[in-house]
Amino acid sequence: MKYITSIRITFQGAYDIYGVIGERQYFGYTKRTAIKLYNQEAKKSKGRYTK
């Protein structure tokens, strides 16, 4: 299942990820780690959020 819709970098350098659980910002993480964290949160919350 695809959890992430879009990823962008903010002017502060944080990764702004939008997907099934809404928008989250990850500052101080690599892109790979930010994606992993977002996906973990989305899997954990299974079904609590709707797209």
PAPAFI-95003 format. One record per residue: x, y negated, z negated of N, C-alpha, C, O in turn; residue in one letter. Coordinates in pm, whole numbers, plus 50000, padded with zeros to 5 digits. Each point is the difference from the previous one (the first is absolute). Layout:
REM residues N
XYZXYZXYZXYZa ...
REM end
This chain:
REM residues 51
500855011950000499154988150000500884987650000501024999449931m 498584990950145500754987550008499434990149899498824996750003k 502044998749907499564990849895500314985450033499304991049954y 501745006650125500474986450026499514994950135500105006850102i 499374980949896499544993550122501054990750056500254999950121t 500394992149792501014990650048501044997149891499735001249881s 501464995050166501104996349912500614987150054500234998750121i 500044991949789500694987950042500944995749889499865004449886r 501094987250147500934994749902499604985649970499864991950092i 499975005049780499644986349961501234991150007501125004850016t 498674982249973501134990750005500915001649879501154995550004f 498385010749888500845002549883500835012750017500905002649921q 498795005350181500735012450025499325012449947500595010950001g 498184987849952499265011649950499285006950116499654993650099a 500145019449886499215007250099498544999149959499645003749888y 499534991650201498574998449978499335011250079500004999850123d 499415009849806499415011750065498494999649979499524998049889i 499765004050221498535000349995499545013550051500515005150099y 498505000649833499475012950041498735003449924499234991149964g 500565021850012498755004849941499764995249857498854999549957v 502184996949970499804995349862500164984949988500114994649891i 499894998850224500124985549999501434995550025500805007350058g 499504980749897501304994050025500885001249876499564997249888e 501695006950133500985000849892501294993650049500335001050118r 500404992549791501304994350034501085006949918499845002249880q 501255001250187501135006849938501244991550020500534999250110y 499924994649783501184991450005501195007349941499905005849891f 501224994150178501205006449951500125014650037500865007149948g 498294997650142500035013850046500395000450148499824990350073y 500735021149968500225002050142498655003050065499045003349931t 500904995650200498755002750071499555014449976498825002649975k 502115006550032499685014249979499415002549860499025007349986r 501584986649913499535001749863498634993549980499145005749933t 500664982550124498724993149989498885008550062498915001149944a 501365004750171499015008750067499715012149913498845003949984i 502195002149959499845011849915499144996649878499115007749964k 501164980849973499234995949882498534997650035499105003949926l 500664989550188498634997450043499265013150025498875001849955y 501775007350116499375012850030499715008149874498965006549991n 501954993149911499775006949874498784994449928499175007549947q 500724979250051498854993849935498705003450073498975002549936e 501084997750196498815003350079499575014549977498815002749988a 502145006550007499675014149975499425001949861499075007949980k 501504984849923499545001249861498574995049986499235005549921k 500404984350154498684993849985498945006050092498884995050005s 501455015650066499125006950094498514996849985499395003749900k 500054989850195498574998050005499464988649914498824996850012g 501994997049903499504989049919499834987350080499224991349964r 501525007750145499944988350086499465004150135500215011250046y 499094979650017499545002650136500614990050094500314988749961t 499865015250160500644991550099499064989550052500374992050085k 
REM end
